[in-house]
């Protein structure tokens, strides 16, 4: 089917939002903006207008409109301009970085088909129970202005029933993906699991694989071959696709090694990651995979850069057929063959782009082996190695730049975090230190041959974060 400009616009919005919030890295699990952020609506039923008329209240009209959009049989037929026009000015400003109101609407739709449950209204606020296509329970909260515009939107996963490890296992398993989970004490560089679910199963790591790049870099700094203050240079030839910011930097932009490492972890900047790999060498990263305790280093050999990852799986043409099932040397030859292929990080026209940007978020690469692989226990061992490895103080500082969770600082004075997302793949991991000084690692992975929606991702992370209080 040929897309009209309107149809392509809503598809492009969904792709752009997913890439900017998820990409190969992070996802915004809250979708919260505007006035609904700080005060949740009550659950009292709305009353009829005081004058006895049958006119719908502003929040009723706004809620009806929003629910119509997120349950539309053909989302590509939606008009992005009409969606953005519903947002009050202050909300539109808050959502500008994700493409306006189209952003959160597209993000909810991409977790569909959405089922609408119980709904209540109070004044200018409404609360609606939703369920994603994978069965994740959500609460949608909306706020309207007196003039009938949307002034606040919040979509939150409901993991309140998860009060035990067994309940967490059930909740994660309910999403219909291959799943792993581990919670481990970490002492003197060793992991001791207190609960595990499929923790030895090799599943996609996505951007959690960047822990190995960080470890290799820290080792290079420790042995004096690289310094944190050394300058690297962004080049068009080595730019990758989102997530991140450096792909938008002009040719020749300088960035220090420390800045690149911070961007690689905190915002999962793919171009920053590749700058580091180019500087220290692929062989150093592959060696670090073994040093950091991966049970099957061959699963990460060769270790693709993120640019290579995108070209292998979604380049035009892609190299999935050649990569699938190939031995190590053949895969090295394939990577050598794309050494000079570049990525336009700001394509104007999808028809002439060098990547299938829509496919990046709709066509998983895992079935063809286009991923980085490891288990939940491998993730724990990677963190454990970082806690006792070279430059561990700096490494901890970098890991803590984006904690990835809201925790009680009295209970958890330190939180480090790295997550990963690719089509069909979700991974999340936390290095926590409790008030007694004990380190813990909690990690989870989801893998599916179908896409995993961002709100399913959010639900999985809410479930896992709920288990933090079980760590004793």
Secondary structure by P-SEA (a helix, b strand, c coil): ccccaaaaaaaaaaaaaaaaacccbbbbcccccccccccccccccccccccccccccaaaaaaaaaaaaaaccccccccaaaaaaaccaaaaaaacccccaaaaaaaaaaaccccccbbbbcccbbbbbbbcccbbbbbbbbbbcccccccbbbbbbcccccccaaaaaaaaaaccccbbbbbbbbcccbbbbccccccccccccccccaaaaaaaaaaaaaaccccccbbbbbbcccccccccccccccccccccaaaaaaaacccccaaaaaaaaaaccaaaaaaaaaaacccccccccccccaaaaaaacccccccccccccccaaaaaaaaaaaccccccccccccccccccccccccccccccccbbbbcaaaaaaaaaaaacccaaaaaaaaaaccccccccccccccccccccccccbbbbbbbccccccbbbbbbbbbbccccccaaaaaaaaaaaaaaccccc
